[in-house]
Amino acid sequence: MEDRDDALSEAASTLGTATEQDTVNAALLEVAKRRRRLIALEELAAMGERGDFDILLDKGSYRRPPQRRRPPPSRPG
């Protein structure tokens, strides 16, 4: 970025913050959240590579069989 003030202004605009402290805090929180999402995505990809989701390729192995509908009770009349 051009300089610190420009970067701070752009971050404040993007994050919707009003003060420098709020902008820095929000930016730090966003970086931490992004890192956690990246770790979760890497773990999910590793699970896929291990074949943890292969059972889902066969729909018959994870779906319940359709249940029969019971006829409504007859009303005396």
Disulfide bonds with the S-S distance in Angstrom:
none
